[in-house]
Amino acid sequence: MVNTYDEIFDAALSLPPGLRAMLAEHLFKSLDAENQLEIDTLWAEEAEKRFQAVEQGEVTLISGEQVLRELRSRSK
């Protein structure tokens, strides 16, 4: 029986890449909060609202370079 961290880790590393990826995905999902589906839904709705605002010209976009410049100037 596998029961220590090192044994579990070694056993996981011995799996083929596809199975390791599936295991990693399942482990990652197990960390989700109980209400993760609700959180994901709310974020998806917010992303859609923001996308629509951009598409309809309701917001002014700025370049990533400008954002980084402004952030760097704040930290000085």
PQR file with spaces between the fields and no chain letter, atoms N, CA, C, O and H, PARSE charges and radii, in Angstrom:
ATOM       1  N    MET     1       0.849   -1.192    0.000 -0.4000 1.5000
ATOM       2  CA   MET     1       0.000    0.000    0.000 -0.0000 2.0000
ATOM       3  C    MET     1       0.890    1.249    0.000  0.5500 1.7000
ATOM       4  O    MET     1       1.870    1.329    0.741 -0.5500 1.4000
ATOM       5  N    VAL     2       0.530    2.215   -0.842 -0.4000 1.5000
ATOM       6  CA   VAL     2       1.270    3.481   -0.941 -0.0000 2.0000
ATOM       7  C    VAL     2       0.705    4.429    0.105  0.5500 1.7000
ATOM       8  O    VAL     2      -0.492    4.716    0.106 -0.5500 1.4000
ATOM       9  H    VAL     2      -0.266    2.150   -1.444  0.4000 1.0000
ATOM      10  N    ASN     3       1.581    4.924    1.011 -0.4000 1.5000
ATOM      11  CA   ASN     3       1.014    5.774    2.049 -0.0000 2.0000
ATOM      12  C    ASN     3       1.855    6.973    2.460  0.5500 1.7000
ATOM      13  O    ASN     3       1.380    7.796    3.243 -0.5500 1.4000
ATOM      14  H    ASN     3       2.553    4.690    1.010  0.4000 1.0000
ATOM      15  N    THR     4       3.054    7.106    1.980 -0.4000 1.5000
ATOM      16  CA   THR     4       3.800    8.316    2.317 -0.0000 2.0000
ATOM      17  C    THR     4       3.817    9.240    1.105  0.5500 1.7000
ATOM      18  O    THR     4       3.593    8.815   -0.029 -0.5500 1.4000
ATOM      19  H    THR     4       3.439    6.438    1.344  0.4000 1.0000
ATOM      20  N    TYR     5       4.085   10.496    1.370 -0.4000 1.5000
ATOM      21  CA   TYR     5       4.128   11.475    0.285 -0.0000 2.0000
ATOM      22  C    TYR     5       5.105   11.047   -0.790  0.5500 1.7000
ATOM      23  O    TYR     5       4.771   11.060   -1.975 -0.5500 1.4000
ATOM      24  H    TYR     5       4.268   10.841    2.291  0.4000 1.0000
ATOM      25  N    ASP     6       6.309   10.666   -0.390 -0.4000 1.5000
ATOM      26  CA   ASP     6       7.330   10.284   -1.375 -0.0000 2.0000
ATOM      27  C    ASP     6       6.892    9.088   -2.202  0.5500 1.7000
ATOM      28  O    ASP     6       7.131    9.045   -3.409 -0.5500 1.4000
ATOM      29  H    ASP     6       6.581   10.655    0.573  0.4000 1.0000
ATOM      30  N    GLU     7       6.249    8.111   -1.556 -0.4000 1.5000
ATOM      31  CA   GLU     7       5.771    6.932   -2.292 -0.0000 2.0000
ATOM      32  C    GLU     7       4.672    7.317   -3.288  0.5500 1.7000
ATOM      33  O    GLU     7       4.647    6.842   -4.423 -0.5500 1.4000
ATOM      34  H    GLU     7       6.055    8.146   -0.575  0.4000 1.0000
ATOM      35  N    ILE     8       3.770    8.184   -2.836 -0.4000 1.5000
ATOM      36  CA   ILE     8       2.686    8.625   -3.718 -0.0000 2.0000
ATOM      37  C    ILE     8       3.257    9.420   -4.888  0.5500 1.7000
ATOM      38  O    ILE     8       2.853    9.233   -6.035 -0.5500 1.4000
ATOM      39  H    ILE     8       3.791    8.570   -1.913  0.4000 1.0000
ATOM      40  N    PHE     9       4.191   10.300   -4.586 -0.4000 1.5000
ATOM      41  CA   PHE     9       4.804   11.117   -5.637 -0.0000 2.0000
ATOM      42  C    PHE     9       5.543   10.243   -6.640  0.5500 1.7000
ATOM      43  O    PHE     9       5.406   10.431   -7.848 -0.5500 1.4000
ATOM      44  H    PHE     9       4.519   10.452   -3.654  0.4000 1.0000
ATOM      45  N    ASP    10       6.322    9.291   -6.147 -0.4000 1.5000
ATOM      46  CA   ASP    10       7.063    8.392   -7.041 -0.0000 2.0000
ATOM      47  C    ASP    10       6.110    7.557   -7.889  0.5500 1.7000
ATOM      48  O    ASP    10       6.353    7.342   -9.076 -0.5500 1.4000
ATOM      49  H    ASP    10       6.433    9.138   -5.165  0.4000 1.0000
ATOM      50  N    ALA    11       5.029    7.090   -7.277 -0.4000 1.5000
ATOM      51  CA   ALA    11       4.042    6.300   -8.025 -0.0000 2.0000
ATOM      52  C    ALA    11       3.395    7.152   -9.114  0.5500 1.7000
ATOM      53  O    ALA    11       3.178    6.684  -10.231 -0.5500 1.4000
ATOM      54  H    ALA    11       4.832    7.265   -6.312  0.4000 1.0000
ATOM      55  N    ALA    12       3.088    8.407   -8.781 -0.4000 1.5000
ATOM      56  CA   ALA    12       2.476    9.306   -9.766 -0.0000 2.0000
ATOM      57  C    ALA    12       3.439    9.565  -10.919  0.5500 1.7000
ATOM      58  O    ALA    12       3.022    9.583  -12.077 -0.5500 1.4000
ATOM      59  H    ALA    12       3.264    8.787   -7.873  0.4000 1.0000
ATOM      60  N    LEU    13       4.717    9.764  -10.619 -0.4000 1.5000
ATOM      61  CA   LEU    13       5.702   10.021  -11.665 -0.0000 2.0000
ATOM      62  C    LEU    13       5.920    8.817  -12.572  0.5500 1.7000
ATOM      63  O    LEU    13       6.381    8.964  -13.704 -0.5500 1.4000
ATOM      64  H    LEU    13       5.055    9.749   -9.678  0.4000 1.0000
ATOM      65  N    SER    14       5.592    7.637  -12.081 -0.4000 1.5000
ATOM      66  CA   SER    14       5.780    6.433  -12.894 -0.0000 2.0000
ATOM      67  C    SER    14       4.649    6.243  -13.897  0.5500 1.7000
ATOM      68  O    SER    14       4.747    5.393  -14.782 -0.5500 1.4000
ATOM      69  H    SER    14       5.217    7.518  -11.161  0.4000 1.0000
ATOM      70  N    LEU    15       3.587    7.015  -13.775 -0.4000 1.5000
ATOM      71  CA   LEU    15       2.465    6.922  -14.708 -0.0000 2.0000
ATOM      72  C    LEU    15       2.848    7.508  -16.061  0.5500 1.7000
ATOM      73  O    LEU    15       3.727    8.367  -16.142 -0.5500 1.4000
ATOM      74  H    LEU    15       3.507    7.706  -13.057  0.4000 1.0000
ATOM      75  N    PRO    16       2.192    7.048  -17.123 -0.5600 1.5000
ATOM      76  CA   PRO    16       2.404    7.669  -18.439  0.2800 2.0000
ATOM      77  C    PRO    16       1.946    9.135  -18.400  0.5500 1.7000
ATOM      78  O    PRO    16       1.099    9.497  -17.584 -0.5500 1.4000
ATOM      79  N    PRO    17       2.501    9.973  -19.275 -0.5600 1.5000
ATOM      80  CA   PRO    17       2.178   11.405  -19.244  0.2800 2.0000
ATOM      81  C    PRO    17       0.680   11.716  -19.252  0.5500 1.7000
ATOM      82  O    PRO    17       0.236   12.594  -18.513 -0.5500 1.4000
ATOM      83  N    GLY    18      -0.089   11.028  -20.054 -0.4000 1.5000
ATOM      84  CA   GLY    18      -1.524   11.302  -20.114 -0.0000 2.0000
ATOM      85  C    GLY    18      -2.222   11.051  -18.800  0.5500 1.7000
ATOM      86  O    GLY    18      -3.078   11.832  -18.384 -0.5500 1.4000
ATOM      87  H    GLY    18       0.272   10.314  -20.654  0.4000 1.0000
ATOM      88  N    LEU    19      -1.857    9.960  -18.143 -0.4000 1.5000
ATOM      89  CA   LEU    19      -2.464    9.659  -16.848 -0.0000 2.0000
ATOM      90  C    LEU    19      -1.987   10.631  -15.776  0.5500 1.7000
ATOM      91  O    LEU    19      -2.758   11.001  -14.890 -0.5500 1.4000
ATOM      92  H    LEU    19      -1.162    9.326  -18.481  0.4000 1.0000
ATOM      93  N    ARG    20      -0.721   11.050  -15.847 -0.4000 1.5000
ATOM      94  CA   ARG    20      -0.226   12.061  -14.897 -0.0000 2.0000
ATOM      95  C    ARG    20      -1.020   13.357  -15.050  0.5500 1.7000
ATOM      96  O    ARG    20      -1.375   14.000  -14.062 -0.5500 1.4000
ATOM      97  H    ARG    20      -0.095   10.750  -16.566  0.4000 1.0000
ATOM      98  N    ALA    21      -1.293   13.731  -16.301 -0.4000 1.5000
ATOM      99  CA   ALA    21      -2.066   14.955  -16.546 -0.0000 2.0000
ATOM     100  C    ALA    21      -3.470   14.823  -15.976  0.5500 1.7000
ATOM     101  O    ALA    21      -3.986   15.763  -15.370 -0.5500 1.4000
ATOM     102  H    ALA    21      -1.004   13.209  -17.104  0.4000 1.0000
ATOM     103  N    MET    22      -4.093   13.661  -16.166 -0.4000 1.5000
ATOM     104  CA   MET    22      -5.436   13.444  -15.617 -0.0000 2.0000
ATOM     105  C    MET    22      -5.412   13.499  -14.096  0.5500 1.7000
ATOM     106  O    MET    22      -6.292   14.093  -13.474 -0.5500 1.4000
ATOM     107  H    MET    22      -3.675   12.898  -16.658  0.4000 1.0000
ATOM     108  N    LEU    23      -4.394   12.873  -13.498 -0.4000 1.5000
ATOM     109  CA   LEU    23      -4.264   12.892  -12.042 -0.0000 2.0000
ATOM     110  C    LEU    23      -4.085   14.320  -11.546  0.5500 1.7000
ATOM     111  O    LEU    23      -4.717   14.731  -10.573 -0.5500 1.4000
ATOM     112  H    LEU    23      -3.679   12.390  -14.003  0.4000 1.0000
ATOM     113  N    ALA    24      -3.224   15.072  -12.219 -0.4000 1.5000
ATOM     114  CA   ALA    24      -2.997   16.470  -11.820 -0.0000 2.0000
ATOM     115  C    ALA    24      -4.284   17.276  -11.908  0.5500 1.7000
ATOM     116  O    ALA    24      -4.581   18.076  -11.021 -0.5500 1.4000
ATOM     117  H    ALA    24      -2.711   14.738  -13.009  0.4000 1.0000
ATOM     118  N    GLU    25      -5.046   17.066  -12.971 -0.4000 1.5000
ATOM     119  CA   GLU    25      -6.311   17.789  -13.126 -0.0000 2.0000
ATOM     120  C    GLU    25      -7.281   17.437  -12.007  0.5500 1.7000
ATOM     121  O    GLU    25      -7.929   18.320  -11.445 -0.5500 1.4000
ATOM     122  H    GLU    25      -4.805   16.416  -13.691  0.4000 1.0000
ATOM     123  N    HIS    26      -7.382   16.160  -11.683 -0.4000 1.5000
ATOM     124  CA   HIS    26      -8.287   15.744  -10.604 -0.0000 2.0000
ATOM     125  C    HIS    26      -7.837   16.302   -9.256  0.5500 1.7000
ATOM     126  O    HIS    26      -8.666   16.736   -8.455 -0.5500 1.4000
ATOM     127  H    HIS    26      -6.855   15.443  -12.139  0.4000 1.0000
ATOM     128  N    LEU    27      -6.529   16.292   -9.002 -0.4000 1.5000
ATOM     129  CA   LEU    27      -6.037   16.851   -7.752 -0.0000 2.0000
ATOM     130  C    LEU    27      -6.301   18.348   -7.679  0.5500 1.7000
ATOM     131  O    LEU    27      -6.698   18.869   -6.636 -0.5500 1.4000
ATOM     132  H    LEU    27      -5.856   15.940   -9.652  0.4000 1.0000
ATOM     133  N    PHE    28      -6.076   19.037   -8.798 -0.4000 1.5000
ATOM     134  CA   PHE    28      -6.314   20.475   -8.835 -0.0000 2.0000
ATOM     135  C    PHE    28      -7.790   20.787   -8.589  0.5500 1.7000
ATOM     136  O    PHE    28      -8.119   21.697   -7.827 -0.5500 1.4000
ATOM     137  H    PHE    28      -5.753   18.614   -9.645  0.4000 1.0000
ATOM     138  N    LYS    29      -8.669   20.032   -9.232 -0.4000 1.5000
ATOM     139  CA   LYS    29     -10.105   20.259   -9.034 -0.0000 2.0000
ATOM     140  C    LYS    29     -10.535   19.984   -7.602  0.5500 1.7000
ATOM     141  O    LYS    29     -11.484   20.594   -7.110 -0.5500 1.4000
ATOM     142  H    LYS    29      -8.401   19.293   -9.850  0.4000 1.0000
ATOM     143  N    SER    30      -9.842   19.069   -6.929 -0.4000 1.5000
ATOM     144  CA   SER    30     -10.211   18.751   -5.550 -0.0000 2.0000
ATOM     145  C    SER    30      -9.944   19.924   -4.613  0.5500 1.7000
ATOM     146  O    SER    30     -10.448   19.947   -3.491 -0.5500 1.4000
ATOM     147  H    SER    30      -9.071   18.574   -7.329  0.4000 1.0000
ATOM     148  N    LEU    31      -9.152   20.901   -5.068 -0.4000 1.5000
ATOM     149  CA   LEU    31      -8.855   22.073   -4.250 -0.0000 2.0000
ATOM     150  C    LEU    31      -9.918   23.157   -4.370  0.5500 1.7000
ATOM     151  O    LEU    31      -9.925   24.118   -3.601 -0.5500 1.4000
ATOM     152  H    LEU    31      -8.742   20.882   -5.980  0.4000 1.0000
ATOM     153  N    ASP    32     -10.816   22.998   -5.339 -0.4000 1.5000
ATOM     154  CA   ASP    32     -11.853   24.001   -5.556 -0.0000 2.0000
ATOM     155  C    ASP    32     -12.734   24.163   -4.332  0.5500 1.7000
ATOM     156  O    ASP    32     -12.998   23.211   -3.598 -0.5500 1.4000
ATOM     157  H    ASP    32     -10.811   22.217   -5.964  0.4000 1.0000
ATOM     158  N    ALA    33     -13.176   25.383   -4.134 -0.4000 1.5000
ATOM     159  CA   ALA    33     -14.109   25.675   -3.053 -0.0000 2.0000
ATOM     160  C    ALA    33     -15.443   24.998   -3.348  0.5500 1.7000
ATOM     161  O    ALA    33     -15.735   24.641   -4.490 -0.5500 1.4000
ATOM     162  H    ALA    33     -12.961   26.157   -4.730  0.4000 1.0000
ATOM     163  N    GLU    34     -16.233   24.830   -2.317 -0.4000 1.5000
ATOM     164  CA   GLU    34     -17.542   24.193   -2.487 -0.0000 2.0000
ATOM     165  C    GLU    34     -18.392   24.925   -3.516  0.5500 1.7000
ATOM     166  O    GLU    34     -19.156   24.302   -4.253 -0.5500 1.4000
ATOM     167  H    GLU    34     -15.996   25.120   -1.390  0.4000 1.0000
ATOM     168  N    ASN    35     -18.261   26.217   -3.565 -0.4000 1.5000
ATOM     169  CA   ASN    35     -19.085   27.023   -4.456 -0.0000 2.0000
ATOM     170  C    ASN    35     -18.323   27.427   -5.722  0.5500 1.7000
ATOM     171  O    ASN    35     -18.625   28.462   -6.316 -0.5500 1.4000
ATOM     172  H    ASN    35     -17.639   26.723   -2.967  0.4000 1.0000
ATOM     173  N    GLN    36     -17.340   26.625   -6.140 -0.4000 1.5000
ATOM     174  CA   GLN    36     -16.509   26.980   -7.284 -0.0000 2.0000
ATOM     175  C    GLN    36     -17.329   27.134   -8.562  0.5500 1.7000
ATOM     176  O    GLN    36     -17.042   28.017   -9.371 -0.5500 1.4000
ATOM     177  H    GLN    36     -17.095   25.784   -5.657  0.4000 1.0000
ATOM     178  N    LEU    37     -18.338   26.295   -8.755 -0.4000 1.5000
ATOM     179  CA   LEU    37     -19.167   26.401   -9.951 -0.0000 2.0000
ATOM     180  C    LEU    37     -19.859   27.764   -9.999  0.5500 1.7000
ATOM     181  O    LEU    37     -19.938   28.386  -11.058 -0.5500 1.4000
ATOM     182  H    LEU    37     -18.571   25.579   -8.097  0.4000 1.0000
ATOM     183  N    GLU    38     -20.356   28.219   -8.863 -0.4000 1.5000
ATOM     184  CA   GLU    38     -20.995   29.538   -8.795 -0.0000 2.0000
ATOM     185  C    GLU    38     -19.974   30.638   -9.087  0.5500 1.7000
ATOM     186  O    GLU    38     -20.268   31.581   -9.823 -0.5500 1.4000
ATOM     187  H    GLU    38     -20.292   27.713   -8.002  0.4000 1.0000
ATOM     188  N    ILE    39     -18.789   30.518   -8.517 -0.4000 1.5000
ATOM     189  CA   ILE    39     -17.731   31.503   -8.746 -0.0000 2.0000
ATOM     190  C    ILE    39     -17.362   31.544  -10.229  0.5500 1.7000
ATOM     191  O    ILE    39     -17.250   32.620  -10.815 -0.5500 1.4000
ATOM     192  H    ILE    39     -18.551   29.753   -7.920  0.4000 1.0000
ATOM     193  N    ASP    40     -17.175   30.370  -10.829 -0.4000 1.5000
ATOM     194  CA   ASP    40     -16.829   30.303  -12.253 -0.0000 2.0000
ATOM     195  C    ASP    40     -17.909   30.924  -13.119  0.5500 1.7000
ATOM     196  O    ASP    40     -17.612   31.615  -14.094 -0.5500 1.4000
ATOM     197  H    ASP    40     -17.266   29.496  -10.353  0.4000 1.0000
ATOM     198  N    THR    41     -19.174   30.677  -12.762 -0.4000 1.5000
ATOM     199  CA   THR    41     -20.295   31.245  -13.515 -0.0000 2.0000
ATOM     200  C    THR    41     -20.293   32.764  -13.422  0.5500 1.7000
ATOM     201  O    THR    41     -20.481   33.452  -14.426 -0.5500 1.4000
ATOM     202  H    THR    41     -19.416   30.116  -11.970  0.4000 1.0000
ATOM     203  N    LEU    42     -20.084   33.282  -12.228 -0.4000 1.5000
ATOM     204  CA   LEU    42     -20.051   34.740  -12.048 -0.0000 2.0000
ATOM     205  C    LEU    42     -18.900   35.373  -12.822  0.5500 1.7000
ATOM     206  O    LEU    42     -19.071   36.431  -13.427 -0.5500 1.4000
ATOM     207  H    LEU    42     -19.932   32.723  -11.413  0.4000 1.0000
ATOM     208  N    TRP    43     -17.720   34.732  -12.811 -0.4000 1.5000
ATOM     209  CA   TRP    43     -16.584   35.259  -13.567 -0.0000 2.0000
ATOM     210  C    TRP    43     -16.863   35.218  -15.067  0.5500 1.7000
ATOM     211  O    TRP    43     -16.498   36.142  -15.794 -0.5500 1.4000
ATOM     212  H    TRP    43     -17.581   33.872  -12.320  0.4000 1.0000
ATOM     213  N    ALA    44     -17.503   34.158  -15.527 -0.4000 1.5000
ATOM     214  CA   ALA    44     -17.833   34.052  -16.954 -0.0000 2.0000
ATOM     215  C    ALA    44     -18.808   35.164  -17.346  0.5500 1.7000
ATOM     216  O    ALA    44     -18.665   35.769  -18.408 -0.5500 1.4000
ATOM     217  H    ALA    44     -17.800   33.407  -14.937  0.4000 1.0000
ATOM     218  N    GLU    45     -19.782   35.428  -16.505 -0.4000 1.5000
ATOM     219  CA   GLU    45     -20.735   36.510  -16.772 -0.0000 2.0000
ATOM     220  C    GLU    45     -20.024   37.859  -16.804  0.5500 1.7000
ATOM     221  O    GLU    45     -20.289   38.683  -17.680 -0.5500 1.4000
ATOM     222  H    GLU    45     -19.898   34.936  -15.642  0.4000 1.0000
ATOM     223  N    GLU    46     -19.131   38.082  -15.860 -0.4000 1.5000
ATOM     224  CA   GLU    46     -18.380   39.348  -15.824 -0.0000 2.0000
ATOM     225  C    GLU    46     -17.510   39.499  -17.061  0.5500 1.7000
ATOM     226  O    GLU    46     -17.438   40.581  -17.643 -0.5500 1.4000
ATOM     227  H    GLU    46     -18.916   37.412  -15.149  0.4000 1.0000
ATOM     228  N    ALA    47     -16.851   38.421  -17.464 -0.4000 1.5000
ATOM     229  CA   ALA    47     -16.015   38.467  -18.663 -0.0000 2.0000
ATOM     230  C    ALA    47     -16.855   38.799  -19.889  0.5500 1.7000
ATOM     231  O    ALA    47     -16.435   39.582  -20.742 -0.5500 1.4000
ATOM     232  H    ALA    47     -16.910   37.542  -16.991  0.4000 1.0000
ATOM     233  N    GLU    48     -18.031   38.210  -19.976 -0.4000 1.5000
ATOM     234  CA   GLU    48     -18.915   38.491  -21.113 -0.0000 2.0000
ATOM     235  C    GLU    48     -19.365   39.951  -21.101  0.5500 1.7000
ATOM     236  O    GLU    48     -19.410   40.585  -22.155 -0.5500 1.4000
ATOM     237  H    GLU    48     -18.372   37.574  -19.283  0.4000 1.0000
ATOM     238  N    LYS    49     -19.698   40.493  -19.931 -0.4000 1.5000
ATOM     239  CA   LYS    49     -20.088   41.899  -19.823 -0.0000 2.0000
ATOM     240  C    LYS    49     -18.959   42.812  -20.293  0.5500 1.7000
ATOM     241  O    LYS    49     -19.183   43.772  -21.030 -0.5500 1.4000
ATOM     242  H    LYS    49     -19.662   39.978  -19.075  0.4000 1.0000
ATOM     243  N    ARG    50     -17.752   42.498  -19.855 -0.4000 1.5000
ATOM     244  CA   ARG    50     -16.600   43.321  -20.237 -0.0000 2.0000
ATOM     245  C    ARG    50     -16.319   43.217  -21.729  0.5500 1.7000
ATOM     246  O    ARG    50     -15.990   44.214  -22.371 -0.5500 1.4000
ATOM     247  H    ARG    50     -17.570   41.719  -19.256  0.4000 1.0000
ATOM     248  N    PHE    51     -16.444   42.028  -22.278 -0.4000 1.5000
ATOM     249  CA   PHE    51     -16.251   41.834  -23.714 -0.0000 2.0000
ATOM     250  C    PHE    51     -17.267   42.650  -24.504  0.5500 1.7000
ATOM     251  O    PHE    51     -16.922   43.319  -25.478 -0.5500 1.4000
ATOM     252  H    PHE    51     -16.711   41.217  -21.757  0.4000 1.0000
ATOM     253  N    GLN    52     -18.513   42.586  -24.076 -0.4000 1.5000
ATOM     254  CA   GLN    52     -19.565   43.341  -24.764 -0.0000 2.0000
ATOM     255  C    GLN    52     -19.314   44.844  -24.665  0.5500 1.7000
ATOM     256  O    GLN    52     -19.548   45.575  -25.628 -0.5500 1.4000
ATOM     257  H    GLN    52     -18.793   42.043  -23.285  0.4000 1.0000
ATOM     258  N    ALA    53     -18.842   45.310  -23.513 -0.4000 1.5000
ATOM     259  CA   ALA    53     -18.542   46.731  -23.344 -0.0000 2.0000
ATOM     260  C    ALA    53     -17.450   47.158  -24.306  0.5500 1.7000
ATOM     261  O    ALA    53     -17.520   48.247  -24.876 -0.5500 1.4000
ATOM     262  H    ALA    53     -18.653   44.717  -22.730  0.4000 1.0000
ATOM     263  N    VAL    54     -16.441   46.315  -24.496 -0.4000 1.5000
ATOM     264  CA   VAL    54     -15.365   46.617  -25.446 -0.0000 2.0000
ATOM     265  C    VAL    54     -15.924   46.621  -26.865  0.5500 1.7000
ATOM     266  O    VAL    54     -15.673   47.549  -27.634 -0.5500 1.4000
ATOM     267  H    VAL    54     -16.385   45.430  -24.033  0.4000 1.0000
ATOM     268  N    GLU    55     -16.672   45.594  -27.204 -0.4000 1.5000
ATOM     269  CA   GLU    55     -17.234   45.476  -28.558 -0.0000 2.0000
ATOM     270  C    GLU    55     -18.134   46.660  -28.908  0.5500 1.7000
ATOM     271  O    GLU    55     -18.162   47.100  -30.058 -0.5500 1.4000
ATOM     272  H    GLU    55     -16.875   44.841  -26.579  0.4000 1.0000
ATOM     273  N    GLN    56     -18.863   47.173  -27.931 -0.4000 1.5000
ATOM     274  CA   GLN    56     -19.793   48.274  -28.177 -0.0000 2.0000
ATOM     275  C    GLN    56     -19.137   49.642  -27.998  0.5500 1.7000
ATOM     276  O    GLN    56     -19.808   50.670  -28.089 -0.5500 1.4000
ATOM     277  H    GLN    56     -18.841   46.817  -26.998  0.4000 1.0000
ATOM     278  N    GLY    57     -17.841   49.656  -27.746 -0.4000 1.5000
ATOM     279  CA   GLY    57     -17.120   50.919  -27.623 -0.0000 2.0000
ATOM     280  C    GLY    57     -17.444   51.697  -26.360  0.5500 1.7000
ATOM     281  O    GLY    57     -17.273   52.916  -26.323 -0.5500 1.4000
ATOM     282  H    GLY    57     -17.296   48.821  -27.672  0.4000 1.0000
ATOM     283  N    GLU    58     -17.910   51.013  -25.331 -0.4000 1.5000
ATOM     284  CA   GLU    58     -18.288   51.685  -24.088 -0.0000 2.0000
ATOM     285  C    GLU    58     -17.094   51.953  -23.175  0.5500 1.7000
ATOM     286  O    GLU    58     -17.210   52.697  -22.201 -0.5500 1.4000
ATOM     287  H    GLU    58     -18.049   50.023  -25.361  0.4000 1.0000
ATOM     288  N    VAL    59     -15.957   51.353  -23.484 -0.4000 1.5000
ATOM     289  CA   VAL    59     -14.761   51.538  -22.655 -0.0000 2.0000
ATOM     290  C    VAL    59     -13.598   51.951  -23.543  0.5500 1.7000
ATOM     291  O    VAL    59     -13.575   51.668  -24.740 -0.5500 1.4000
ATOM     292  H    VAL    59     -15.863   50.748  -24.275  0.4000 1.0000
ATOM     293  N    THR    60     -12.645   52.620  -22.933 -0.4000 1.5000
ATOM     294  CA   THR    60     -11.439   53.004  -23.660 -0.0000 2.0000
ATOM     295  C    THR    60     -10.340   52.012  -23.309  0.5500 1.7000
ATOM     296  O    THR    60     -10.011   51.821  -22.138 -0.5500 1.4000
ATOM     297  H    THR    60     -12.664   52.850  -21.960  0.4000 1.0000
ATOM     298  N    LEU    61      -9.788   51.397  -24.316 -0.4000 1.5000
ATOM     299  CA   LEU    61      -8.718   50.431  -24.094 -0.0000 2.0000
ATOM     300  C    LEU    61      -7.371   51.128  -24.066  0.5500 1.7000
ATOM     301  O    LEU    61      -7.155   52.118  -24.766 -0.5500 1.4000
ATOM     302  H    LEU    61     -10.055   51.553  -25.267  0.4000 1.0000
ATOM     303  N    ILE    62      -6.469   50.602  -23.251 -0.4000 1.5000
ATOM     304  CA   ILE    62      -5.098   51.098  -23.245 -0.0000 2.0000
ATOM     305  C    ILE    62      -4.170   49.899  -23.453  0.5500 1.7000
ATOM     306  O    ILE    62      -4.509   48.764  -23.119 -0.5500 1.4000
ATOM     307  H    ILE    62      -6.645   49.799  -22.683  0.4000 1.0000
ATOM     308  N    SER    63      -3.014   50.176  -24.002 -0.4000 1.5000
ATOM     309  CA   SER    63      -2.085   49.093  -24.322 -0.0000 2.0000
ATOM     310  C    SER    63      -1.459   48.517  -23.058  0.5500 1.7000
ATOM     311  O    SER    63      -1.393   49.175  -22.020 -0.5500 1.4000
ATOM     312  H    SER    63      -2.738   51.098  -24.273  0.4000 1.0000
ATOM     313  N    GLY    64      -1.008   47.288  -23.171 -0.4000 1.5000
ATOM     314  CA   GLY    64      -0.311   46.651  -22.069 -0.0000 2.0000
ATOM     315  C    GLY    64       0.934   47.417  -21.685  0.5500 1.7000
ATOM     316  O    GLY    64       1.278   47.505  -20.506 -0.5500 1.4000
ATOM     317  H    GLY    64      -1.062   46.754  -24.014  0.4000 1.0000
ATOM     318  N    GLU    65       1.621   47.982  -22.690 -0.4000 1.5000
ATOM     319  CA   GLU    65       2.820   48.774  -22.413 -0.0000 2.0000
ATOM     320  C    GLU    65       2.496   49.971  -21.540  0.5500 1.7000
ATOM     321  O    GLU    65       3.244   50.293  -20.617 -0.5500 1.4000
ATOM     322  H    GLU    65       1.342   47.910  -23.648  0.4000 1.0000
ATOM     323  N    GLN    66       1.379   50.634  -21.830 -0.4000 1.5000
ATOM     324  CA   GLN    66       0.988   51.796  -21.028 -0.0000 2.0000
ATOM     325  C    GLN    66       0.649   51.364  -19.601  0.5500 1.7000
ATOM     326  O    GLN    66       1.017   52.042  -18.641 -0.5500 1.4000
ATOM     327  H    GLN    66       0.772   50.372  -22.580  0.4000 1.0000
ATOM     328  N    VAL    67      -0.041   50.256  -19.465 -0.4000 1.5000
ATOM     329  CA   VAL    67      -0.380   49.756  -18.129 -0.0000 2.0000
ATOM     330  C    VAL    67       0.892   49.504  -17.331  0.5500 1.7000
ATOM     331  O    VAL    67       0.997   49.908  -16.173 -0.5500 1.4000
ATOM     332  H    VAL    67      -0.340   49.706  -20.244  0.4000 1.0000
ATOM     333  N    LEU    68       1.859   48.833  -17.956 -0.4000 1.5000
ATOM     334  CA   LEU    68       3.114   48.539  -17.259 -0.0000 2.0000
ATOM     335  C    LEU    68       3.869   49.803  -16.888  0.5500 1.7000
ATOM     336  O    LEU    68       4.441   49.894  -15.802 -0.5500 1.4000
ATOM     337  H    LEU    68       1.774   48.505  -18.896  0.4000 1.0000
ATOM     338  N    ARG    69       3.873   50.790  -17.800 -0.4000 1.5000
ATOM     339  CA   ARG    69       4.533   52.063  -17.486 -0.0000 2.0000
ATOM     340  C    ARG    69       3.903   52.706  -16.261  0.5500 1.7000
ATOM     341  O    ARG    69       4.604   53.168  -15.361 -0.5500 1.4000
ATOM     342  H    ARG    69       3.408   50.716  -18.682  0.4000 1.0000
ATOM     343  N    GLU    70       2.576   52.731  -16.231 -0.4000 1.5000
ATOM     344  CA   GLU    70       1.879   53.358  -15.102 -0.0000 2.0000
ATOM     345  C    GLU    70       2.141   52.605  -13.810  0.5500 1.7000
ATOM     346  O    GLU    70       2.335   53.222  -12.762 -0.5500 1.4000
ATOM     347  H    GLU    70       2.006   52.355  -16.961  0.4000 1.0000
ATOM     348  N    LEU    71       2.149   51.279  -13.869 -0.4000 1.5000
ATOM     349  CA   LEU    71       2.425   50.496  -12.668 -0.0000 2.0000
ATOM     350  C    LEU    71       3.846   50.724  -12.164  0.5500 1.7000
ATOM     351  O    LEU    71       4.079   50.847  -10.961 -0.5500 1.4000
ATOM     352  H    LEU    71       1.991   50.778  -14.720  0.4000 1.0000
ATOM     353  N    ARG    72       4.786   50.777  -13.095 -0.4000 1.5000
ATOM     354  CA   ARG    72       6.177   51.002  -12.697 -0.0000 2.0000
ATOM     355  C    ARG    72       6.355   52.381  -12.079  0.5500 1.7000
ATOM     356  O    ARG    72       7.119   52.547  -11.128 -0.5500 1.4000
ATOM     357  H    ARG    72       4.596   50.677  -14.072  0.4000 1.0000
ATOM     358  N    SER    73       5.643   53.374  -12.623 -0.4000 1.5000
ATOM     359  CA   SER    73       5.782   54.732  -12.076 -0.0000 2.0000
ATOM     360  C    SER    73       5.195   54.821  -10.674  0.5500 1.7000
ATOM     361  O    SER    73       5.638   55.654   -9.884 -0.5500 1.4000
ATOM     362  H    SER    73       5.023   53.238  -13.395  0.4000 1.0000
ATOM     363  N    ARG    74       4.229   54.001  -10.348 -0.4000 1.5000
ATOM     364  CA   ARG    74       3.629   54.007   -9.002 -0.0000 2.0000
ATOM     365  C    ARG    74       4.578   53.420   -7.966  0.5500 1.7000
ATOM     366  O    ARG    74       4.536   53.795   -6.794 -0.5500 1.4000
ATOM     367  H    ARG    74       3.869   53.324  -10.991  0.4000 1.0000
ATOM     368  N    SER    75       5.424   52.508   -8.395 -0.4000 1.5000
ATOM     369  CA   SER    75       6.296   51.830   -7.430 -0.0000 2.0000
ATOM     370  C    SER    75       7.582   52.592   -7.131  0.5500 1.7000
ATOM     371  O    SER    75       8.405   52.126   -6.344 -0.5500 1.4000
ATOM     372  H    SER    75       5.458   52.203   -9.347  0.4000 1.0000
ATOM     373  N    LYS    76       7.765   53.755   -7.748 -0.4000 1.5000
ATOM     374  CA   LYS    76       8.980   54.545   -7.520 -0.0000 2.0000
ATOM     375  C    LYS    76       8.802   55.506   -6.397  0.5500 1.7000
ATOM     376  O    LYS    76       9.726   56.250   -6.070 -0.5500 1.4000
ATOM     377  H    LYS    76       7.096   54.133   -8.387  0.4000 1.0000
